[in-house]
Amino acid sequence: MYRVTIDKDACEGIFACLVRDDRFVESDDGLADFDTAAAETYRTGDDSVIAELDDDRIADARQAAAACPPGAITVEEVEAVTETDDEVDRQGDCEGSSGAETADERSEEAVCR
């Protein structure tokens, strides 16, 4: 899995990325964006676009980032977190709970049960 981030403050609308990777598109504001249909997850805000992908096209994304004159695009590998892993982590926080001495500790322990 990998993450593509477009810094909208740095993007100058040159669109060299579109030539290297067809998943990059022009947004309504005239800046680079990412095709939402191509991303596993997609978030956008005032200053950035973040798309997470799980495919074999990381080289295309890296070529698009390298072609960006202002360097507005970053590509980084990330580890996928599954719901099962998250559930296990949350359950692990509660295992072995005992000996709560304060009201806050007892309250936290009750939430875990």
C-alpha positions, 0 to 999 in steps of 0.5 A: 500500500502507498500514499500519494499526497498533493500539496495544493499550496505548492501545486502550480497547475503545470500538470506534468503529473497527468502525462506520467500517470493517468490517475492524476486529474485537473480539479475545478480549482485548476490544480492537480487532483487524484481520481477518486475512483482509483484510490482505496481511500481519498481525503481532501482539504484546503491544502492537500489531497491524500490518496491511498492505493493498493495496486502495482502502479507505485512506479507511475505515481513516483514518475508523476511526483518526479515530473512535478516542477514545484515538487508538490507530490509525494509518494510513500509506502505505508502499511495497511491496517486491517479492522481485525488488527485494530480490534485486536489492538483495542482488545489488548489494551484491556486484557489483564486489567485488574487492580484498579485503584482510582475511580478513573481506572475503575471507569476505564476498566469497565469500558473495556469489559 
